[in-house]
Amino acid sequence: MKVIKRDGSTVDFDRSKIAKAIGKANESVDFEDRIDDKQIEKIVDDIAGRHRSRLLVEDIQDMVEEKLMELQKYQLMKSYILYRYERALIRKANTTDESILSLIKNANKDVMEENSNKNAHTAATQRDLIAGEVSKDLTRRLLLPEYLAKAHDEGAIHFHDADYFIQPIFNCCLVNIGDMLDNGTVMNGKMIESPKSFQVACTVVTQIIASVASSQYGGQSVNVAHLGKYLRRTREKYRRQCDEKFGDSISEEEKNEFVEMRLKDELKAGVQTIQYQINTLMTTNGQSPFVTLFMYLDENDPYIEENAMIIEEILRQRYQGIKNEVGVYVTPAFPKLVYVLDENNCLKGGKYDYLTRLAVKCSSKRLYPDYISAKMMRKNYEGNVFSPMGCRSFLSPWKDENGNYKFEGRFNQGVVSINLPQCGILAKGDENKFWEILEERLQLCFDALMVRHNALMGTVSDVSPVHWQYGAIARLDKGEKIDKYLFGGYSSISLGYIGLYEVTKLVKGVSHTDPEGEKFAVKVMQCLRDHCEKWKKETNIGFALYGTPAESLCYRFARIDKERFGTIPDVTDKGYYTNSYHVDVREHIDAFSKFKFESQFQEISSGGAISYVEIPNMRNNLTALEDVVKFIYDNIQYAEFNTKSDYCQVCGFDGEIIINDDNEWECPVCHNKDQRKMNVTRRTCGYLGENFWNVGKTKEIKARVLHL
């Protein structure tokens, strides 16, 4: 049996510690109020005999008090409670030593492997992780009310990003890159004026991205359409230079050819600057900036032709990839790419269909871009089309004092998620009981979200000048508070959720793809949305319902519930819960039906949602992928598909990775066995989701269903 300590670490169950604690309390009471050694051993035996794989320290102490009450040893129980309180005061002095030292010794696997984009062996990253451990400790002990900390530890809710909570910084944002480029900005106390050319603009954008990433903990998005203006400036510059140099000595056709040649060279160099800078710059938290490039061909954009050229070059370079340390082209993690489908490029004869075909080709090899349907988004967001923040979190429509919609320069205050399956488990099949439990849990979520909101109240602009003083979010004065941006829906604060499929199975006995289950699932989702709307009215704060808050949370909630409630078929037995509203990976459903079914939940989950399908390698059948993209445009707002085949990042082998005699994946060309440097797709059990890292292991990947 394992015991979960207050700092979140796990240790072996130790009988002697329980006996010692009872003994200390025993010594402090009169003889007639004491219990003998046999009674102490019986209490310890009872706890050890619970056959629970893991227990919270608080659970053990509650069990001791319960047994003392049964023995009617009230004075002893009071003494034990006082002893417990005194120990708690001692613990408040410091509880991070062990976790921090294990980080430095590269032994804290849970923390080191929590973020695949961080190299936890480097000194710069370790500084951030050490600070994160201190933040989590202070958050759990001092900043979160005890009942919310307990709810988080027991998996009722998840208080996201506690490793950054002690600082007055927020989650994710849409950078107001247009304002920063047009009106200039300041970084590290140095003025950066509006660029005069495309390549300089690209350099400034990457500097802004790195600076923004260092002062927030979530993703950011940049609309590349703002670069179109600077590409035109570059064209005009080269045209002037050509006229000055050649005059009438060459023809207009030759001048145009010269200008376009120079322009394409700068276009390629500028996009390379963005791609390589983002992948080589390190923020102060020890990782590449989590940034998304938003690619939208807006017919009202006066620079749409330049924008189309930029998008084309971004897709071409992403398709090629970036060379790794041994010179092999690999898929970079950043920037994420989001491509908008509209009437002019939805593969129905539009002017820019060629770009969508290039995007599909890119997706077939490099996973990205994701796809947004402008048609569906306009239905859900009052006619607007805009980028998600970072990757998946969306803002709600908001108008400024002039009645104009505004999205760039807005942000998310933070996230708290609810464990829906645990509500279903506790209800034991009683639907009325489920709604009662859900109401209680939603109140916990509201309280935790208000803790997040209140922690930002009173923050002054000086904490992050690039955000608050120099344009990424606002242009406040030094010392001015940010409070006005926390109200009125300008920023969002998100209620996340996990396991709609599992809770439907628990309460209704069927999947949410079944008509009866679907009706229940929609009702649950609408309940979550209604609570967000109610909270918004009561507080004037932009509460939003947010799907897919964190992939790793699917495993945390499932692990906690399995340890607490045991193996429940089709719920805790899988080792994971389905993320948000998604169809379970083991259901046999085609891509089109999956997208169509899940689209109804995206409309409700307006604070963020994405649907995905994984389909076989289609690099030689791009027409099939184009059919999926056409379907996305007409049926679902935000989607991605994974068509990645086996691929070795060491030697560039692009084929099927073998399973060797030791039952390990191995590249048949260079014999690489490091799973971190391979992309492997397997269909052994029919599982169609992503693979994941084993907890506590560095080089093993398991398929989620058969655990290969």
C-alpha positions in Angstrom: 0.0 0.0 0.0 1.2 3.5 -0.9 0.6 6.7 1.0 0.2 10.1 -0.7 1.9 12.7 1.4 0.7 16.3 1.6 3.3 17.5 -0.9 1.9 15.0 -3.4 4.8 12.6 -3.2 4.1 8.8 -2.7 5.8 6.7 0.0 5.4 3.1 1.2 2.8 2.4 4.0 4.6 2.4 7.3 2.8 0.8 10.3 5.2 2.2 12.8 4.4 5.8 12.0 0.7 5.3 12.9 1.6 3.5 16.0 4.1 6.1 17.0 1.5 8.9 16.5 -1.1 7.2 18.6 1.6 6.4 21.2 2.6 10.1 21.5 -1.1 11.0 22.1 -1.5 8.1 24.5 1.4 9.4 26.7 -0.3 12.8 27.1 -3.6 11.6 28.7 -4.4 10.1 32.0 -4.1 6.3 32.5 -7.8 5.6 32.3 -8.1 7.4 29.0 -5.3 5.4 27.4 -5.4 2.3 25.2 -3.0 -0.6 25.4 -0.5 -1.8 22.8 -2.9 -4.5 21.5 -5.6 -2.0 20.8 -3.1 0.2 19.0 -2.0 -2.8 16.9 -5.6 -3.6 16.1 -6.2 0.0 14.9 -3.1 -0.3 12.7 -4.2 -3.7 11.4 -7.6 -2.4 10.5 -6.1 0.4 8.4 -3.6 -1.9 6.8 -6.4 -4.3 6.0 -8.4 -1.8 3.9 -6.7 -3.2 0.8 -6.4 0.2 -0.8 -3.5 0.6 -3.2 -3.1 4.3 -2.2 -4.2 6.4 0.8 -4.0 10.1 1.6 -2.3 10.9 4.9 -5.5 12.7 5.9 -7.5 9.5 5.3 -5.3 7.5 7.6 -5.6 10.1 10.4 -9.4 10.2 9.9 -9.5 6.4 10.3 -7.5 6.6 13.6 -9.9 9.2 15.0 -12.9 7.0 13.9 -11.5 4.0 15.8 -10.7 6.0 18.9 -14.3 7.3 18.9 -15.6 3.7 18.6 -13.5 2.8 21.7 -15.1 5.9 23.4 -11.6 7.2 24.2 -12.6 10.8 23.6 -9.8 12.4 25.6 -7.3 10.4 23.6 -9.0 11.3 20.4 -8.7 15.0 21.4 -5.0 14.5 22.2 -4.4 12.8 18.9 -6.1 15.7 17.1 -3.9 18.2 18.9 -0.8 16.1 18.1 -2.0 16.1 14.4 -2.4 19.9 14.6 1.0 20.4 16.1 2.6 18.3 13.4 0.8 20.3 10.8 2.3 23.5 12.2 5.7 22.0 12.0 5.1 21.0 8.4 4.2 24.5 7.5 7.8 25.5 8.0 9.0 23.7 4.9 7.7 20.8 2.8 9.6 21.2 -0.4 13.1 20.0 0.5 12.7 16.4 -0.7 11.0 17.2 -4.0 13.5 20.0 -4.8 16.5 17.9 -4.0 15.1 15.0 -6.1 14.8 17.4 -9.0 18.4 18.4 -8.8 19.4 14.7 -8.6 17.1 14.0 -11.7 15.1 11.6 -9.6 11.7 13.4 -9.5 10.2 11.6 -12.5 6.7 12.9 -12.2 7.8 16.6 -12.4 10.6 16.0 -14.9 8.3 14.2 -17.4 5.2 16.4 -16.8 6.1 18.6 -19.8 7.6 17.0 -22.9 8.7 20.4 -24.2 11.0 21.0 -21.2 14.5 19.4 -20.9 14.5 18.9 -17.2 18.2 18.1 -17.1 19.3 21.6 -18.0 20.1 24.2 -15.3 17.7 26.8 -16.7 14.8 24.4 -16.8 15.5 23.1 -13.3 15.4 26.7 -11.9 11.8 26.9 -13.3 10.9 23.5 -11.9 12.3 24.3 -8.5 10.3 27.5 -8.4 7.2 25.4 -9.5 7.7 23.0 -6.6 7.8 26.0 -4.1 4.7 27.5 -5.7 2.7 24.2 -5.5 3.7 23.8 -1.9 2.7 27.3 -0.9 -0.5 27.0 -3.0 -1.5 23.8 -1.2 -0.6 24.9 2.3 -1.4 28.6 2.4 -3.1 30.0 -0.7 -5.9 27.5 -1.3 -8.6 27.0 1.3 -8.1 23.5 2.9 -11.4 22.1 1.5 -10.3 23.1 -2.0 -6.8 21.6 -1.6 -8.5 18.4 -0.4 -10.9 18.4 -3.4 -7.9 18.7 -5.7 -5.9 16.0 -3.9 -8.9 13.6 -4.0 -9.5 14.2 -7.8 -12.9 15.9 -7.4 -11.5 18.9 -9.2 -8.1 19.9 -10.7 -6.6 23.3 -9.8 -4.5 23.8 -13.0 -1.0 25.4 -13.0 -0.4 25.5 -9.3 3.3 25.6 -10.1 2.8 29.2 -11.2 0.0 30.3 -9.0 2.0 32.3 -6.4 2.9 34.8 -9.2 0.3 37.3 -10.5 0.5 36.0 -14.1 -2.3 34.5 -16.3 -2.8 31.6 -18.5 -3.0 32.3 -22.3 -3.7 35.1 -24.7 -4.2 36.5 -28.2 -1.2 38.9 -28.6 -2.2 42.3 -30.0 0.6 41.9 -32.5 -0.9 44.4 -35.0 -0.8 47.2 -32.5 2.7 46.3 -31.4 4.0 46.2 -35.0 2.2 49.4 -36.1 2.8 51.5 -33.0 6.1 50.0 -31.7 6.8 48.4 -28.4 9.5 48.3 -25.7 11.4 45.3 -24.5 14.1 45.3 -21.8 13.8 49.1 -21.6 14.6 49.5 -25.4 12.3 51.1 -27.9 11.4 49.0 -30.9 9.9 51.1 -33.7 7.5 49.9 -36.4 9.4 47.8 -38.9 10.2 49.0 -42.4 10.4 45.6 -44.0 9.0 42.0 -43.8 12.1 40.3 -42.4 12.6 42.9 -39.7 8.9 42.5 -38.9 9.4 38.7 -38.5 12.3 39.3 -36.2 10.3 41.7 -34.0 7.5 39.2 -33.9 9.7 36.4 -32.6 11.2 38.8 -30.0 7.6 39.7 -28.8 6.7 36.0 -28.7 9.7 35.1 -26.5 9.1 38.1 -24.2 5.3 37.3 -23.8 6.0 33.6 -23.2 8.4 34.5 -20.3 5.7 36.3 -18.4 2.7 33.9 -18.6 2.4 30.2 -18.3 0.0 29.3 -21.1 0.0 29.5 -24.9 -0.2 32.6 -27.1 -1.5 33.1 -30.7 -0.3 35.5 -33.4 -2.3 36.3 -36.5 0.1 36.2 -39.4 -2.2 38.5 -41.5 -0.6 41.4 -39.7 2.6 40.7 -41.6 1.0 41.2 -45.0 1.4 45.0 -44.7 5.2 44.6 -44.2 5.5 42.2 -47.1 4.0 44.9 -49.3 6.3 47.5 -47.9 9.2 45.2 -48.9 7.8 44.9 -52.4 7.5 48.7 -52.7 11.0 49.1 -51.4 12.5 46.8 -54.0 10.5 48.5 -56.7 11.9 51.9 -55.7 15.4 50.4 -55.6 14.9 48.9 -59.1 13.6 52.1 -60.6 16.6 54.1 -59.1 19.1 51.6 -60.3 17.9 50.7 -63.7 15.5 53.6 -64.7 14.3 53.0 -68.2 17.2 50.8 -69.2 15.2 47.6 -68.6 11.6 46.7 -69.3 8.7 46.7 -66.9 8.6 42.9 -67.2 12.2 42.6 -66.2 11.7 45.0 -63.3 8.8 43.0 -62.0 10.8 39.8 -62.3 13.6 41.3 -60.4 11.3 42.6 -57.6 9.4 39.3 -57.2 12.7 37.4 -57.1 14.0 39.6 -54.3 10.6 39.5 -52.5 10.4 35.7 -52.5 13.9 35.6 -51.1 13.0 37.9 -48.2 9.7 36.0 -47.7 11.5 32.8 -47.3 14.1 34.3 -45.0 11.5 36.0 -42.9 9.4 32.8 -42.4 12.6 30.9 -41.6 13.4 33.5 -39.0 10.1 32.9 -37.3 10.4 29.1 -37.4 14.0 28.8 -36.3 13.8 31.6 -33.7 10.8 30.0 -32.1 12.5 26.6 -32.0 15.8 27.9 -30.7 14.9 30.7 -28.3 14.4 29.6 -24.7 12.1 31.5 -22.4 12.7 32.0 -18.8 10.8 28.8 -18.0 13.2 26.7 -19.9 11.2 25.8 -23.0 10.4 27.0 -26.5 7.5 29.5 -26.6 4.1 27.8 -26.8 2.9 29.8 -29.8 0.3 29.3 -32.5 0.3 31.0 -35.9 -3.2 31.8 -37.0 -3.7 31.6 -40.8 -6.9 33.3 -42.1 -7.6 34.6 -45.6 -10.1 37.3 -44.8 -11.7 38.8 -47.9 -11.9 42.2 -46.2 -8.1 42.2 -45.6 -6.5 44.8 -48.0 -3.3 42.7 -47.9 -4.9 39.3 -48.6 -2.6 38.6 -51.5 0.5 39.1 -49.4 -1.1 37.1 -46.7 -1.7 34.2 -49.1 2.0 34.3 -50.0 3.0 34.2 -46.3 0.7 31.3 -45.5 2.0 29.4 -48.5 5.6 29.8 -47.4 4.8 28.8 -43.8 3.1 25.6 -45.0 6.0 24.8 -47.4 8.6 25.2 -44.6 6.5 23.2 -42.2 6.2 20.4 -44.7 10.0 20.4 -45.1 10.5 20.4 -41.3 13.6 21.4 -39.3 16.9 19.6 -39.1 17.7 17.9 -35.8 21.1 17.6 -34.3 22.2 14.9 -36.8 20.8 16.8 -39.8 17.6 14.9 -40.3 14.4 16.9 -41.1 11.9 16.4 -38.2 8.6 17.9 -37.3 9.0 20.9 -34.9 6.7 21.1 -31.9 6.3 24.9 -32.4 4.8 27.0 -33.7 1.4 25.3 -33.8 -0.5 26.1 -37.0 -4.2 26.8 -37.3 -5.6 27.2 -40.8 -9.0 28.7 -41.4 -11.4 27.2 -44.1 -13.7 29.7 -45.7 -15.6 30.1 -49.0 -12.5 31.2 -50.8 -10.4 28.0 -49.9 -12.8 25.2 -48.8 -12.0 23.1 -51.9 -15.1 24.0 -53.7 -13.5 26.0 -56.5 -12.3 29.0 -54.4 -9.4 31.2 -55.4 -7.1 29.9 -52.6 -8.0 26.2 -52.8 -4.3 25.6 -53.8 -3.3 26.7 -50.3 -5.7 24.3 -48.7 -4.3 21.4 -50.8 -0.9 22.4 -49.6 -2.2 22.5 -46.0 -3.6 18.9 -46.4 -0.3 17.7 -47.8 1.4 19.3 -44.8 -1.0 17.6 -42.4 -0.4 14.3 -44.0 3.3 14.4 -43.0 3.7 16.9 -40.1 0.3 16.7 -38.2 -0.3 20.4 -38.5 -2.2 22.6 -39.4 -5.4 22.2 -37.4 -8.5 23.4 -39.2 -11.1 26.0 -38.2 -14.4 26.3 -40.2 -15.2 30.0 -40.6 -18.7 28.9 -41.6 -19.3 27.1 -38.3 -17.4 29.6 -36.2 -19.6 32.5 -37.4 -22.7 30.6 -36.2 -21.2 30.1 -32.8 -19.5 33.5 -32.2 -21.9 36.2 -33.5 -20.4 36.2 -37.0 -16.8 36.4 -35.9 -13.7 34.4 -36.9 -10.7 34.6 -34.6 -7.9 32.5 -33.3 -7.9 30.2 -30.2 -5.5 31.3 -27.5 -2.3 29.2 -27.8 -4.1 26.2 -29.2 -7.6 25.3 -28.0 -9.0 27.9 -25.6 -11.5 30.4 -27.1 -12.7 33.8 -25.9 -16.3 35.0 -26.0 -17.3 37.9 -28.3 -16.7 41.3 -26.6 -17.2 44.8 -27.9 -15.3 47.9 -27.0 -16.8 51.3 -26.1 -17.3 52.0 -29.8 -19.3 48.8 -30.4 -16.5 47.1 -32.3 -15.7 43.4 -31.7 -12.2 42.9 -30.2 -10.3 39.7 -29.7 -6.6 40.4 -29.9 -5.2 41.8 -26.7 -7.4 39.6 -24.6 -6.5 36.7 -22.3 -7.6 33.8 -20.0 -7.2 34.2 -16.2 -6.9 30.4 -15.5 -8.6 27.0 -15.4 -10.2 24.7 -12.9 -11.5 21.3 -14.1 -14.2 19.0 -12.8 -14.0 15.2 -12.7 -17.3 14.1 -14.2 -16.8 10.3 -13.8 -16.2 10.7 -10.1 -19.6 12.3 -9.8 -21.1 9.3 -11.6 -19.2 6.8 -9.4 -20.5 8.4 -6.2 -24.0 8.5 -7.5 -24.1 4.6 -7.9 -26.5 4.7 -10.8 -29.0 7.1 -9.1 -29.5 10.0 -11.6 -31.1 12.3 -9.0 -28.1 11.7 -6.7 -25.8 12.5 -9.6 -27.3 15.9 -10.2 -27.0 16.7 -6.5 -23.3 15.7 -6.5 -22.7 17.6 -9.7 -24.1 20.7 -8.1 -21.8 20.4 -5.1 -18.8 19.8 -7.3 -19.6 22.8 -9.5 -19.7 25.0 -6.3 -16.2 23.8 -5.5 -15.1 24.7 -9.1 -16.6 28.2 -8.7 -14.9 28.7 -5.4 -11.6 27.6 -6.8 -12.0 29.8 -9.9 -12.7 32.8 -7.7 -9.5 32.1 -5.9 -7.7 32.3 -9.2 -9.5 35.6 -10.1 -8.9 37.2 -6.7 -5.2 36.3 -6.9 -4.9 38.6 -10.0 -6.9 41.5 -8.5 -4.7 44.4 -7.6 -1.9 43.3 -9.9 0.1 46.3 -11.2 1.2 46.7 -14.8 4.9 46.6 -13.8 4.8 42.8 -13.2 5.0 42.3 -17.0 5.6 45.5 -19.0 5.4 43.7 -22.4 1.8 42.6 -21.5 0.4 45.6 -19.7 2.4 48.6 -20.7 3.7 48.0 -24.2 0.9 46.5 -26.1 0.6 42.7 -25.9 -2.6 43.2 -23.9 -2.8 46.9 -23.0 -0.8 50.2 -22.7 -1.3 51.0 -19.1 0.8 53.5 -17.1 3.5 52.2 -14.7 2.0 51.3 -11.4 -1.6 51.2 -12.9 -3.7 48.2 -11.8 -5.0 45.6 -14.4 -8.3 45.1 -12.5 -10.6 46.5 -15.3 -9.4 43.8 -17.7 -10.6 41.1 -15.2 -14.3 42.0 -15.5 -17.0 42.5 -18.1 -16.0 39.5 -20.2 -12.8 41.2 -21.5 -10.9 38.2 -20.2 -12.2 34.6 -19.7 -11.8 32.3 -16.8 -12.5 28.6 -17.6 -14.3 25.6 -16.2 -12.7 22.5 -17.7 -14.2 19.1 -17.7 -13.1 15.5 -18.2 -15.0 12.2 -19.0 -18.4 12.9 -20.5 -18.4 9.4 -22.1 -17.6 7.7 -18.8 -20.1 9.6 -16.7 -22.8 8.7 -19.3 -21.9 5.0 -19.0 -22.0 5.2 -15.2 -25.4 7.0 -15.0 -27.3 5.7 -18.0 -25.4 2.5 -18.7 -24.7 3.4 -22.3 -22.3 5.5 -24.4 -23.1 9.1 -25.1 -23.3 8.1 -28.8 -26.4 6.0 -27.9 -29.6 8.1 -28.3 -30.5 7.8 -24.6 -26.9 8.6 -23.6 -26.6 11.4 -26.0 -29.7 13.1 -24.5 -28.1 12.8 -21.0 -24.7 14.0 -22.2 -26.2 17.1 -23.8 -28.0 17.8 -20.6 -24.8 17.5 -18.6 -23.0 19.8 -20.9 -25.8 22.4 -20.9 -25.8 22.3 -17.1 -22.1 23.2 -17.1 -22.7 25.9 -19.6 -25.7 27.3 -17.7 -23.6 27.5 -14.5 -20.9 29.5 -16.4 -23.6 31.9 -17.7 -25.1 32.2 -14.2 -21.7 32.9 -12.6 -21.0 35.5 -15.3 -24.2 37.4 -14.5 -23.6 37.2 -10.7 -19.9 38.3 -10.8 -19.5 40.2 -14.1 -16.5 37.9 -14.8 -16.1 36.0 -18.1 -16.7 32.4 -17.1 -16.4 30.0 -20.0 -16.8 26.3 -20.5 -13.6 24.8 -21.8 -13.1 21.4 -23.4 -9.7 19.6 -23.7 -8.0 21.5 -20.8 -5.1 19.0 -20.4 -4.4 15.6 -21.9 -2.5 14.5 -18.7 -5.5 15.2 -16.6 -7.4 12.3 -18.2 -4.9 9.9 -16.6 -4.7 11.7 -13.2 -8.4 11.6 -12.6 -8.6 7.9 -13.8 -5.7 6.9 -11.6 -7.1 8.5 -8.5 -10.6 7.0 -9.0 -9.2 3.5 -9.7 -7.2 3.7 -6.5 -10.2 4.9 -4.5 -13.0 2.9 -6.1 -11.3 0.0 -7.7 -11.7 -1.4 -11.2 -15.0 -0.3 -12.9 -15.5 -1.9 -16.3 -15.2 0.6 -19.2 -14.5 3.4 -16.7 -11.4 3.0 -14.5 -10.2 -0.2 -16.1 -8.8 1.7 -19.1 -6.3 3.8 -17.3 -7.6 7.0 -18.8 -10.8 9.0 -19.1 -11.9 10.5 -22.4 -11.1 14.1 -22.7 -14.1 16.5 -22.5 -16.9 15.4 -24.8 -14.8 13.1 -27.1 -16.1 9.7 -28.3 -14.1 6.9 -26.6 -11.3 5.6 -28.7 -12.6 2.0 -28.6 -15.9 2.8 -30.2 -16.1 1.9 -33.9 -17.0 5.2 -35.6 -15.8 6.7 -38.8 -14.2 10.1 -39.0 -17.2 11.8 -40.6 -19.7 10.5 -38.0 -17.3 11.4 -35.2 -17.0 15.0 -36.3 -20.7 15.3 -36.9 -21.6 13.9 -33.5 -19.0 16.0 -31.6 -19.9 19.2 -33.3 -23.0 19.7 -31.1 -20.8 19.7 -28.0 -18.4 22.3 -29.5 -21.3 24.7 -29.8 -22.0 24.3 -26.1 -18.4 24.3 -25.0 -17.7 27.7 -26.5 -14.8 28.5 -24.2 -12.7 26.0 -26.1 -13.0 22.7 -27.9 -11.3 20.6 -30.6 -12.2 17.3 -32.2 -9.7 14.9 -33.8 -9.5 11.6 -35.7 -6.5 9.5 -36.4 -6.5 7.8 -39.8 -4.0 5.6 -41.7 -1.1 7.0 -43.6 -2.6 9.0 -46.5 0.4 10.6 -48.1 -0.3 8.8 -51.3 -4.1 9.4 -51.2 -4.4 13.1 -50.4 -7.9 13.1 -52.1 -9.3 11.2 -49.1 -7.9 13.8 -46.7 -9.3 16.6 -48.8 -12.7 15.0 -48.4 -12.3 15.1 -44.6 -11.4 18.8 -44.9 -14.4 19.6 -47.0 -16.5 17.8 -44.4 -14.9 19.9 -41.6 -15.9 23.1 -43.3 -19.6 22.2 -43.4 -20.0 20.4 -40.1 -17.6 21.2 -37.3 -15.9 24.3 -36.0 -12.4 23.1 -35.0 -10.8 19.8 -35.9 -7.5 18.1 -36.5 -6.5 14.7 -37.9 -3.5 12.6 -37.2 -2.2 10.8 -40.3 1.3 10.2 -39.0 3.0 7.0 -40.1 6.0 5.4 -38.5 9.0 7.7 -38.6 12.5 7.8 -37.2 13.8 11.2 -36.2 17.4 10.0 -36.0 18.0 8.8 -39.6 14.9 10.1 -41.3 13.5 6.6 -42.1 9.9 6.9 -43.2 8.3 3.5 -43.0 7.2 0.9 -40.5 9.3 0.7 -37.3 9.9 -3.0 -36.4 9.4 -4.7 -33.1 12.6 -6.6 -32.3 13.3 -9.8 -30.5 13.3 -8.0 -27.2 9.8 -6.7 -27.9 11.2 -3.1 -28.4 10.5 -0.7 -31.2 13.6 -0.4 -33.4 14.4 1.5 -36.5 15.3 -1.0 -39.2 17.8 1.4 -40.8 19.8 3.0 -38.0 18.6 0.6 -35.2 17.5 3.5 -33.0 15.6 2.3 -30.0 15.0 5.6 -28.2 11.2 6.0 -28.4 11.5 9.7 -27.8 13.1 10.0 -31.3 10.4 7.9 -33.1 6.8 8.5 -34.2 5.1 5.1 -34.1 1.5 4.4 -35.1 0.2 0.9 -34.2 -3.2 -0.7 -34.9 -2.8 -3.9 -32.8 -6.0 -3.3 -30.8 -7.7 -0.7 -33.0 -6.8 2.1 -30.7 -6.9 5.4 -32.6 -5.6 7.9 -30.1 -2.1 9.3 -29.2 0.4 7.2 -27.4 1.7 8.4 -24.0 4.7 8.3 -21.7 4.7 5.8 -18.9 4.6 7.3 -15.4 8.0 7.1 -13.9 9.7 5.8 -17.1 11.8 7.7 -19.6 12.0 5.4 -22.6 8.8 3.4 -22.8 5.6 4.3 -24.6 2.4 2.4 -24.1 -0.7 2.2 -26.3 -3.5 3.2 -24.0 -5.6 0.1 -24.4 -3.4 -3.0 -24.6 -0.4 -1.4 -23.0 2.1 -2.4 -25.6 
